Protein backbone atom coordinates (compact mmCIF):
# COMPACT_ATOMS: atom_id res chain seq x y z
CA UNK A 1 0.00 0.00 0.00
CA UNK A 2 2.86 2.37 0.83
CA UNK A 3 4.62 1.61 -2.48
CA UNK A 4 1.37 2.19 -4.37
CA UNK A 5 0.88 5.53 -2.61
CA UNK A 6 4.43 6.57 -3.59
CA UNK A 7 3.78 5.49 -7.18
CA UNK A 8 0.61 7.61 -7.43
CA UNK A 9 2.33 10.64 -5.93
CA UNK A 10 5.35 10.32 -8.23
CA UNK A 11 3.18 10.01 -11.33
CA UNK A 12 1.22 13.13 -10.32
CA UNK A 13 4.41 15.10 -9.62
CA UNK A 14 6.04 13.97 -12.90
CA UNK A 15 2.91 14.96 -14.80
CA UNK A 16 3.01 18.46 -13.27
CA UNK A 17 6.72 18.83 -14.06
CA UNK A 18 6.23 17.66 -17.67
CA UNK A 19 3.58 20.32 -18.23
CA UNK A 20 6.16 23.06 -17.63
CA UNK A 21 7.70 22.15 -20.99
CA UNK A 22 4.42 22.13 -22.92
CA UNK A 23 5.47 25.27 -24.84
CA UNK A 24 8.04 23.16 -26.70
CA UNK A 25 5.39 20.77 -28.04
CA UNK A 26 2.90 21.14 -30.87
CA UNK A 27 -0.23 23.05 -29.97
CA UNK A 28 -2.24 20.15 -31.37
CA UNK A 29 -0.77 17.90 -28.72
CA UNK A 30 -1.39 20.37 -25.88
CA UNK A 31 -3.52 18.79 -23.16
CA UNK A 32 -6.96 20.35 -22.87
CA UNK A 33 -6.96 19.35 -19.18
CA UNK A 34 -3.75 21.19 -18.31
CA UNK A 35 -5.59 23.68 -16.13
CA UNK A 36 -8.47 21.46 -15.09
CA UNK A 37 -10.28 22.55 -11.96
CA UNK A 38 -13.07 21.21 -9.80
CA UNK A 39 -16.71 22.11 -10.33
CA UNK A 40 -18.61 23.46 -7.33
CA UNK A 41 -20.20 20.02 -6.76
CA UNK A 42 -16.80 18.30 -6.92
CA UNK A 43 -15.24 20.87 -4.60
CA UNK A 44 -18.12 20.52 -2.12
CA UNK A 45 -17.76 16.72 -2.04
CA UNK A 46 -13.96 16.93 -1.78
CA UNK A 47 -14.17 19.44 1.10
CA UNK A 48 -16.70 17.22 2.90
CA UNK A 49 -13.93 14.66 3.46
CA UNK A 50 -11.97 17.13 5.61
CA UNK A 51 -14.20 16.82 8.64
CA UNK A 52 -13.48 17.74 12.24
CA UNK A 53 -14.56 15.49 15.10
CA UNK A 54 -17.71 16.53 16.93
CA UNK A 55 -15.94 16.09 20.28
CA UNK A 56 -12.54 17.76 20.66
CA UNK A 57 -10.49 15.40 22.81
CA UNK A 58 -7.38 16.55 24.72
CA UNK A 59 -4.93 14.88 27.05
CA UNK A 60 -4.19 15.98 30.61
CA UNK A 61 -1.73 18.62 29.36
CA UNK A 62 -4.36 20.23 27.15
CA UNK A 63 -2.90 18.85 23.93
CA UNK A 64 -5.21 17.64 21.18
CA UNK A 65 -5.08 13.91 20.54
CA UNK A 66 -2.90 13.13 17.47
CA UNK A 67 -5.92 12.17 15.32
CA UNK A 68 -7.72 15.43 16.20
CA UNK A 69 -4.53 17.45 15.65
CA UNK A 70 -4.15 15.84 12.20
CA UNK A 71 -7.78 16.63 11.28
CA UNK A 72 -7.31 20.33 12.14
CA UNK A 73 -3.99 20.51 10.26
CA UNK A 74 -5.45 18.89 7.14
CA UNK A 75 -8.47 21.21 7.17
CA UNK A 76 -6.24 24.28 7.48
CA UNK A 77 -3.99 23.06 4.64
CA UNK A 78 -6.87 22.50 2.21
CA UNK A 79 -8.39 25.86 3.17
CA UNK A 80 -5.12 27.62 2.33
CA UNK A 81 -4.89 25.90 -1.05
CA UNK A 82 -8.55 26.24 -2.04
CA UNK A 83 -9.81 29.44 -0.40
CA UNK A 84 -6.66 31.54 -0.80
CA UNK A 85 -4.96 29.92 -3.81
CA UNK A 86 -1.64 29.24 -2.10
CA UNK A 87 0.90 26.98 -3.74
CA UNK A 88 1.63 24.01 -1.50
CA UNK A 89 5.20 25.24 -0.92
CA UNK A 90 3.85 28.63 0.20
CA UNK A 91 1.54 26.96 2.73
CA UNK A 92 4.50 25.05 4.17
CA UNK A 93 6.39 28.33 4.74
CA UNK A 94 3.69 29.84 6.96
CA UNK A 95 4.42 30.45 10.64
CA UNK A 96 2.56 31.90 13.55
CA UNK A 97 4.13 35.28 12.73
CA UNK A 98 2.61 35.06 9.24
CA UNK A 99 -0.83 35.90 10.65
CA UNK A 100 -1.75 39.29 12.10
CA UNK A 101 -4.81 41.41 12.82
CA UNK A 102 -5.27 45.16 12.78
CA UNK A 103 -5.31 47.05 16.09
CA UNK A 104 -9.11 47.03 16.20
CA UNK A 105 -9.24 43.26 15.65
CA UNK A 106 -11.63 43.74 12.74
CA UNK A 107 -9.35 42.75 9.83
CA UNK A 108 -7.01 39.77 9.55
CA UNK A 109 -4.04 39.18 7.26
CA UNK A 110 -1.75 36.40 6.08
CA UNK A 111 1.79 37.24 4.93
CA UNK A 112 3.27 34.86 2.36
CA UNK A 113 7.05 35.12 2.37
CA UNK A 114 10.30 33.23 2.95
CA UNK A 115 11.85 33.72 6.36
CA UNK A 116 15.58 33.04 5.90
CA UNK A 117 16.56 32.88 9.55
CA UNK A 118 17.99 29.36 9.61
CA UNK A 119 15.15 27.97 11.73
CA UNK A 120 13.69 25.61 9.11
CA UNK A 121 15.07 22.10 9.86
CA UNK A 122 13.83 20.53 6.59
CA UNK A 123 16.47 19.14 4.23
CA UNK A 124 14.50 20.28 1.18
CA UNK A 125 13.22 23.68 2.22
CA UNK A 126 10.15 25.13 0.47
CA UNK A 127 10.79 28.39 -1.33
CA UNK A 128 8.85 31.36 -2.66
CA UNK A 129 8.50 30.92 -6.43
CA UNK A 130 8.97 34.54 -7.58
CA UNK A 131 9.34 38.00 -6.07
CA UNK A 132 5.67 38.62 -6.89
CA UNK A 133 4.76 35.58 -4.78
CA UNK A 134 5.55 37.62 -1.67
CA UNK A 135 2.18 39.07 -0.77
CA UNK A 136 -0.29 40.08 1.92
CA UNK A 137 -3.72 38.44 1.78
CA UNK A 138 -6.78 39.27 3.81
CA UNK A 139 -8.37 36.24 5.50
CA UNK A 140 -11.70 35.68 7.24
CA UNK A 141 -12.15 36.15 10.98
CA UNK A 142 -13.13 32.48 11.31
CA UNK A 143 -9.99 31.25 9.53
CA UNK A 144 -7.82 33.54 11.67
CA UNK A 145 -9.45 32.10 14.81
CA UNK A 146 -8.93 28.48 13.67
CA UNK A 147 -5.31 29.11 12.68
CA UNK A 148 -4.32 30.95 15.87
CA UNK A 149 -6.00 28.27 18.01
CA UNK A 150 -4.11 25.57 16.11
CA UNK A 151 -0.83 27.49 16.41
CA UNK A 152 -1.23 27.37 20.20
CA UNK A 153 -1.28 23.57 19.88
CA UNK A 154 1.82 23.63 17.64
CA UNK A 155 3.71 25.71 20.22
CA UNK A 156 2.82 23.21 22.96
CA UNK A 157 4.49 20.43 20.97
CA UNK A 158 7.51 21.98 19.27
CA UNK A 159 10.26 24.58 19.49
CA UNK A 160 9.38 26.14 16.11
CA UNK A 161 6.29 28.04 14.96
CA UNK A 162 5.62 26.56 11.51
CA UNK A 163 1.91 26.09 10.92
CA UNK A 164 1.78 22.85 8.90
CA UNK A 165 3.54 20.15 10.91
CA UNK A 166 3.75 16.43 11.48
CA UNK A 167 1.63 15.09 14.35
CA UNK A 168 4.42 12.76 15.54
CA UNK A 169 7.05 13.40 18.21
CA UNK A 170 8.20 17.03 18.32
CA UNK A 171 5.95 17.79 15.31
CA UNK A 172 8.61 18.89 12.78
CA UNK A 173 7.48 21.05 9.84
CA UNK A 174 5.80 18.89 7.22
CA UNK A 175 7.71 18.04 4.04
CA UNK A 176 6.39 18.77 0.55
CA UNK A 177 6.01 15.02 -0.05
CA UNK A 178 3.94 14.50 3.12
CA UNK A 179 1.72 17.53 2.43
CA UNK A 180 1.17 16.38 -1.16
CA UNK A 181 0.14 12.95 0.12
CA UNK A 182 -2.58 14.47 2.36
CA UNK A 183 -4.39 15.72 -0.75
CA UNK A 184 -3.83 12.60 -2.87
CA UNK A 185 -5.02 10.32 -0.06
CA UNK A 186 -8.27 12.29 0.15
CA UNK A 187 -8.47 12.11 -3.66
CA UNK A 188 -8.43 8.31 -3.37
CA UNK A 189 -11.10 8.45 -0.66
CA UNK A 190 -13.20 10.69 -2.91
CA UNK A 191 -13.05 8.06 -5.68
CA UNK A 192 -14.54 5.52 -3.29
CA UNK A 193 -17.23 7.76 -1.83
CA UNK A 194 -18.13 9.82 -4.93
CA UNK A 195 -17.30 7.59 -7.94
CA UNK A 196 -19.61 9.62 -10.20
CA UNK A 197 -17.01 12.43 -10.32
CA UNK A 198 -14.50 10.00 -11.86
CA UNK A 199 -16.80 8.38 -14.38
CA UNK A 200 -15.64 8.88 -18.01
CA UNK A 201 -19.31 9.16 -18.97
CA UNK A 202 -19.38 12.63 -17.39
CA UNK A 203 -17.99 15.73 -19.12
CA UNK A 204 -16.40 16.89 -15.84
CA UNK A 205 -14.66 13.54 -15.28
CA UNK A 206 -11.68 13.67 -12.91
CA UNK A 207 -8.62 11.42 -12.98
CA UNK A 208 -7.54 12.52 -9.52
CA UNK A 209 -7.27 15.62 -7.34
CA UNK A 210 -3.84 17.11 -6.68
CA UNK A 211 -2.77 20.28 -4.83
CA UNK A 212 -2.25 22.43 -7.91
CA UNK A 213 -5.74 21.53 -9.15
CA UNK A 214 -7.06 23.23 -6.02
CA UNK A 215 -5.12 26.36 -6.99
CA UNK A 216 -6.63 26.18 -10.49
CA UNK A 217 -10.08 25.89 -8.89
CA UNK A 218 -9.44 28.94 -6.72
CA UNK A 219 -8.03 30.96 -9.64
CA UNK A 220 -10.96 30.31 -11.95
CA UNK A 221 -13.61 30.99 -9.31
CA UNK A 222 -11.71 34.08 -8.20
CA UNK A 223 -11.55 35.38 -11.77
CA UNK A 224 -15.31 34.95 -12.22
CA UNK A 225 -15.95 36.82 -8.97
CA UNK A 226 -13.49 39.61 -9.88
CA UNK A 227 -15.04 39.98 -13.34
CA UNK A 228 -18.49 40.45 -11.79
CA UNK A 229 -17.04 42.95 -9.29
CA UNK A 230 -15.38 45.12 -11.96
CA UNK A 231 -18.38 44.80 -14.27
CA UNK A 232 -20.56 46.39 -11.56
CA UNK A 233 -17.87 48.98 -10.78
CA UNK A 234 -17.46 50.01 -14.44
CA UNK A 235 -21.24 50.11 -14.97
CA UNK A 236 -21.68 52.34 -11.91
CA UNK A 237 -19.03 54.72 -13.29
CA UNK A 238 -20.77 54.74 -16.68
CA UNK A 239 -17.63 53.50 -18.40
CA UNK A 240 -18.38 49.92 -19.43
CA UNK A 241 -15.50 48.49 -21.40
CA UNK A 242 -15.40 44.70 -21.85
CA UNK A 243 -11.62 44.54 -22.32
CA UNK A 244 -11.07 46.94 -19.43
CA UNK A 245 -13.19 44.79 -17.11
CA UNK A 246 -11.24 41.64 -17.96
CA UNK A 247 -7.84 43.37 -17.71
CA UNK A 248 -8.74 44.73 -14.26
CA UNK A 249 -9.87 41.25 -13.16
CA UNK A 250 -6.66 39.67 -14.51
CA UNK A 251 -4.41 42.26 -12.81
CA UNK A 252 -6.11 41.68 -9.46
CA UNK A 253 -5.93 37.89 -9.88
CA UNK A 254 -2.21 38.20 -10.67
CA UNK A 255 -1.61 40.05 -7.38
CA UNK A 256 -3.71 37.66 -5.29
CA UNK A 257 -2.16 34.55 -6.84
CA UNK A 258 1.42 35.81 -6.73
CA UNK A 259 2.16 35.41 -10.46
CA UNK A 260 5.06 37.24 -12.09
CA UNK A 261 4.33 40.09 -14.50
CA UNK A 262 5.25 37.97 -17.51
CA UNK A 263 3.19 34.94 -16.46
CA UNK A 264 0.45 33.93 -18.89
CA UNK A 265 -1.59 32.13 -16.25
CA UNK A 266 -4.17 34.90 -15.58
CA UNK A 267 -4.73 35.19 -19.36
CA UNK A 268 -5.27 31.44 -19.64
CA UNK A 269 -7.99 31.57 -17.00
CA UNK A 270 -9.49 34.57 -18.82
CA UNK A 271 -9.60 32.60 -22.10
CA UNK A 272 -11.38 29.76 -20.36
CA UNK A 273 -13.88 32.18 -18.80
CA UNK A 274 -14.56 33.80 -22.20
CA UNK A 275 -14.99 30.40 -23.86
CA UNK A 276 -17.49 29.24 -21.23
CA UNK A 277 -19.36 32.55 -21.43
CA UNK A 278 -19.51 32.22 -25.23
CA UNK A 279 -21.02 28.75 -24.87
CA UNK A 280 -23.70 30.08 -22.54
CA UNK A 281 -24.60 32.80 -25.06
CA UNK A 282 -24.64 30.20 -27.83
CA UNK A 283 -27.14 28.07 -25.91
CA UNK A 284 -29.40 31.11 -25.43
CA UNK A 285 -29.57 31.33 -29.22
CA UNK A 286 -31.46 28.05 -29.37
CA UNK A 287 -34.30 29.62 -27.39
CA UNK A 288 -34.81 32.06 -30.26
CA UNK A 289 -37.78 31.29 -32.52
CA UNK A 290 -35.46 31.33 -35.55
CA UNK A 291 -34.21 27.86 -34.67
CA UNK A 292 -37.63 26.35 -34.01
CA UNK A 293 -37.51 24.92 -37.55
CA UNK A 294 -35.17 22.26 -36.18
CA UNK A 295 -37.31 21.45 -33.14
CA UNK A 296 -38.47 17.86 -32.76
CA UNK A 297 -41.90 17.81 -31.14
CA UNK A 298 -41.66 14.25 -29.99
CA UNK A 299 -38.54 12.14 -29.90
CA UNK A 300 -38.94 8.69 -31.50
CA UNK A 301 -38.06 5.56 -29.56
CA UNK A 302 -34.66 4.22 -30.51
C-alpha positions as CSV (number, residue, x, y, z in Angstrom):
1,X,0.0,0.0,0.0
2,X,2.9,2.4,0.8
3,X,4.6,1.6,-2.5
4,X,1.4,2.2,-4.4
5,X,0.9,5.5,-2.6
6,X,4.4,6.6,-3.6
7,X,3.8,5.5,-7.2
8,X,0.6,7.6,-7.4
9,X,2.3,10.6,-5.9
10,X,5.4,10.3,-8.2
11,X,3.2,10.0,-11.3
12,X,1.2,13.1,-10.3
13,X,4.4,15.1,-9.6
14,X,6.0,14.0,-12.9
15,X,2.9,15.0,-14.8
16,X,3.0,18.5,-13.3
17,X,6.7,18.8,-14.1
18,X,6.2,17.7,-17.7
19,X,3.6,20.3,-18.2
20,X,6.2,23.1,-17.6
21,X,7.7,22.1,-21.0
22,X,4.4,22.1,-22.9
23,X,5.5,25.3,-24.8
24,X,8.0,23.2,-26.7
25,X,5.4,20.8,-28.0
26,X,2.9,21.1,-30.9
27,X,-0.2,23.1,-30.0
28,X,-2.2,20.2,-31.4
29,X,-0.8,17.9,-28.7
30,X,-1.4,20.4,-25.9
31,X,-3.5,18.8,-23.2
32,X,-7.0,20.3,-22.9
33,X,-7.0,19.3,-19.2
34,X,-3.8,21.2,-18.3
35,X,-5.6,23.7,-16.1
36,X,-8.5,21.5,-15.1
37,X,-10.3,22.6,-12.0
38,X,-13.1,21.2,-9.8
39,X,-16.7,22.1,-10.3
40,X,-18.6,23.5,-7.3
41,X,-20.2,20.0,-6.8
42,X,-16.8,18.3,-6.9
43,X,-15.2,20.9,-4.6
44,X,-18.1,20.5,-2.1
45,X,-17.8,16.7,-2.0
46,X,-14.0,16.9,-1.8
47,X,-14.2,19.4,1.1
48,X,-16.7,17.2,2.9
49,X,-13.9,14.7,3.5
50,X,-12.0,17.1,5.6
51,X,-14.2,16.8,8.6
52,X,-13.5,17.7,12.2
53,X,-14.6,15.5,15.1
54,X,-17.7,16.5,16.9
55,X,-15.9,16.1,20.3
56,X,-12.5,17.8,20.7
57,X,-10.5,15.4,22.8
58,X,-7.4,16.5,24.7
59,X,-4.9,14.9,27.1
60,X,-4.2,16.0,30.6
61,X,-1.7,18.6,29.4
62,X,-4.4,20.2,27.2
63,X,-2.9,18.8,23.9
64,X,-5.2,17.6,21.2
65,X,-5.1,13.9,20.5
66,X,-2.9,13.1,17.5
67,X,-5.9,12.2,15.3
68,X,-7.7,15.4,16.2
69,X,-4.5,17.4,15.6
70,X,-4.2,15.8,12.2
71,X,-7.8,16.6,11.3
72,X,-7.3,20.3,12.1
73,X,-4.0,20.5,10.3
74,X,-5.5,18.9,7.1
75,X,-8.5,21.2,7.2
76,X,-6.2,24.3,7.5
77,X,-4.0,23.1,4.6
78,X,-6.9,22.5,2.2
79,X,-8.4,25.9,3.2
80,X,-5.1,27.6,2.3
81,X,-4.9,25.9,-1.1
82,X,-8.5,26.2,-2.0
83,X,-9.8,29.4,-0.4
84,X,-6.7,31.5,-0.8
85,X,-5.0,29.9,-3.8
86,X,-1.6,29.2,-2.1
87,X,0.9,27.0,-3.7
88,X,1.6,24.0,-1.5
89,X,5.2,25.2,-0.9
90,X,3.8,28.6,0.2
91,X,1.5,27.0,2.7
92,X,4.5,25.0,4.2
93,X,6.4,28.3,4.7
94,X,3.7,29.8,7.0
95,X,4.4,30.5,10.6
96,X,2.6,31.9,13.6
97,X,4.1,35.3,12.7
98,X,2.6,35.1,9.2
99,X,-0.8,35.9,10.6
100,X,-1.8,39.3,12.1
101,X,-4.8,41.4,12.8
102,X,-5.3,45.2,12.8
103,X,-5.3,47.0,16.1
104,X,-9.1,47.0,16.2
105,X,-9.2,43.3,15.7
106,X,-11.6,43.7,12.7
107,X,-9.4,42.7,9.8
108,X,-7.0,39.8,9.5
109,X,-4.0,39.2,7.3
110,X,-1.8,36.4,6.1
111,X,1.8,37.2,4.9
112,X,3.3,34.9,2.4
113,X,7.0,35.1,2.4
114,X,10.3,33.2,2.9
115,X,11.8,33.7,6.4
116,X,15.6,33.0,5.9
117,X,16.6,32.9,9.6
118,X,18.0,29.4,9.6
119,X,15.1,28.0,11.7
120,X,13.7,25.6,9.1
121,X,15.1,22.1,9.9
122,X,13.8,20.5,6.6
123,X,16.5,19.1,4.2
124,X,14.5,20.3,1.2
125,X,13.2,23.7,2.2
126,X,10.1,25.1,0.5
127,X,10.8,28.4,-1.3
128,X,8.9,31.4,-2.7
129,X,8.5,30.9,-6.4
130,X,9.0,34.5,-7.6
131,X,9.3,38.0,-6.1
132,X,5.7,38.6,-6.9
133,X,4.8,35.6,-4.8
134,X,5.6,37.6,-1.7
135,X,2.2,39.1,-0.8
136,X,-0.3,40.1,1.9
137,X,-3.7,38.4,1.8
138,X,-6.8,39.3,3.8
139,X,-8.4,36.2,5.5
140,X,-11.7,35.7,7.2
141,X,-12.1,36.1,11.0
142,X,-13.1,32.5,11.3
143,X,-10.0,31.3,9.5
144,X,-7.8,33.5,11.7
145,X,-9.5,32.1,14.8
146,X,-8.9,28.5,13.7
147,X,-5.3,29.1,12.7
148,X,-4.3,30.9,15.9
149,X,-6.0,28.3,18.0
150,X,-4.1,25.6,16.1
151,X,-0.8,27.5,16.4
152,X,-1.2,27.4,20.2
153,X,-1.3,23.6,19.9
154,X,1.8,23.6,17.6
155,X,3.7,25.7,20.2
156,X,2.8,23.2,23.0
157,X,4.5,20.4,21.0
158,X,7.5,22.0,19.3
159,X,10.3,24.6,19.5
160,X,9.4,26.1,16.1
161,X,6.3,28.0,15.0
162,X,5.6,26.6,11.5
163,X,1.9,26.1,10.9
164,X,1.8,22.9,8.9
165,X,3.5,20.1,10.9
166,X,3.7,16.4,11.5
167,X,1.6,15.1,14.4
168,X,4.4,12.8,15.5
169,X,7.1,13.4,18.2
170,X,8.2,17.0,18.3
171,X,6.0,17.8,15.3
172,X,8.6,18.9,12.8
173,X,7.5,21.1,9.8
174,X,5.8,18.9,7.2
175,X,7.7,18.0,4.0
176,X,6.4,18.8,0.6
177,X,6.0,15.0,0.0
178,X,3.9,14.5,3.1
179,X,1.7,17.5,2.4
180,X,1.2,16.4,-1.2
181,X,0.1,12.9,0.1
182,X,-2.6,14.5,2.4
183,X,-4.4,15.7,-0.8
184,X,-3.8,12.6,-2.9
185,X,-5.0,10.3,-0.1
186,X,-8.3,12.3,0.2
187,X,-8.5,12.1,-3.7
188,X,-8.4,8.3,-3.4
189,X,-11.1,8.5,-0.7
190,X,-13.2,10.7,-2.9
191,X,-13.1,8.1,-5.7
192,X,-14.5,5.5,-3.3
193,X,-17.2,7.8,-1.8
194,X,-18.1,9.8,-4.9
195,X,-17.3,7.6,-7.9
196,X,-19.6,9.6,-10.2
197,X,-17.0,12.4,-10.3
198,X,-14.5,10.0,-11.9
199,X,-16.8,8.4,-14.4
200,X,-15.6,8.9,-18.0
201,X,-19.3,9.2,-19.0
202,X,-19.4,12.6,-17.4
203,X,-18.0,15.7,-19.1
204,X,-16.4,16.9,-15.8
205,X,-14.7,13.5,-15.3
206,X,-11.7,13.7,-12.9
207,X,-8.6,11.4,-13.0
208,X,-7.5,12.5,-9.5
209,X,-7.3,15.6,-7.3
210,X,-3.8,17.1,-6.7
211,X,-2.8,20.3,-4.8
212,X,-2.3,22.4,-7.9
213,X,-5.7,21.5,-9.2
214,X,-7.1,23.2,-6.0
215,X,-5.1,26.4,-7.0
216,X,-6.6,26.2,-10.5
217,X,-10.1,25.9,-8.9
218,X,-9.4,28.9,-6.7
219,X,-8.0,31.0,-9.6
220,X,-11.0,30.3,-11.9
221,X,-13.6,31.0,-9.3
222,X,-11.7,34.1,-8.2
223,X,-11.6,35.4,-11.8
224,X,-15.3,35.0,-12.2
225,X,-15.9,36.8,-9.0
226,X,-13.5,39.6,-9.9
227,X,-15.0,40.0,-13.3
228,X,-18.5,40.4,-11.8
229,X,-17.0,43.0,-9.3
230,X,-15.4,45.1,-12.0
231,X,-18.4,44.8,-14.3
232,X,-20.6,46.4,-11.6
233,X,-17.9,49.0,-10.8
234,X,-17.5,50.0,-14.4
235,X,-21.2,50.1,-15.0
236,X,-21.7,52.3,-11.9
237,X,-19.0,54.7,-13.3
238,X,-20.8,54.7,-16.7
239,X,-17.6,53.5,-18.4
240,X,-18.4,49.9,-19.4
241,X,-15.5,48.5,-21.4
242,X,-15.4,44.7,-21.9
243,X,-11.6,44.5,-22.3
244,X,-11.1,46.9,-19.4
245,X,-13.2,44.8,-17.1
246,X,-11.2,41.6,-18.0
247,X,-7.8,43.4,-17.7
248,X,-8.7,44.7,-14.3
249,X,-9.9,41.3,-13.2
250,X,-6.7,39.7,-14.5
251,X,-4.4,42.3,-12.8
252,X,-6.1,41.7,-9.5
253,X,-5.9,37.9,-9.9
254,X,-2.2,38.2,-10.7
255,X,-1.6,40.0,-7.4
256,X,-3.7,37.7,-5.3
257,X,-2.2,34.6,-6.8
258,X,1.4,35.8,-6.7
259,X,2.2,35.4,-10.5
260,X,5.1,37.2,-12.1
261,X,4.3,40.1,-14.5
262,X,5.2,38.0,-17.5
263,X,3.2,34.9,-16.5
264,X,0.5,33.9,-18.9
265,X,-1.6,32.1,-16.2
266,X,-4.2,34.9,-15.6
267,X,-4.7,35.2,-19.4
268,X,-5.3,31.4,-19.6
269,X,-8.0,31.6,-17.0
270,X,-9.5,34.6,-18.8
271,X,-9.6,32.6,-22.1
272,X,-11.4,29.8,-20.4
273,X,-13.9,32.2,-18.8
274,X,-14.6,33.8,-22.2
275,X,-15.0,30.4,-23.9
276,X,-17.5,29.2,-21.2
277,X,-19.4,32.6,-21.4
278,X,-19.5,32.2,-25.2
279,X,-21.0,28.7,-24.9
280,X,-23.7,30.1,-22.5
281,X,-24.6,32.8,-25.1
282,X,-24.6,30.2,-27.8
283,X,-27.1,28.1,-25.9
284,X,-29.4,31.1,-25.4
285,X,-29.6,31.3,-29.2
286,X,-31.5,28.0,-29.4
287,X,-34.3,29.6,-27.4
288,X,-34.8,32.1,-30.3
289,X,-37.8,31.3,-32.5
290,X,-35.5,31.3,-35.6
291,X,-34.2,27.9,-34.7
292,X,-37.6,26.4,-34.0
293,X,-37.5,24.9,-37.6
294,X,-35.2,22.3,-36.2
295,X,-37.3,21.4,-33.1
296,X,-38.5,17.9,-32.8
297,X,-41.9,17.8,-31.1
298,X,-41.7,14.2,-30.0
299,X,-38.5,12.1,-29.9
300,X,-38.9,8.7,-31.5
301,X,-38.1,5.6,-29.6
302,X,-34.7,4.2,-30.5
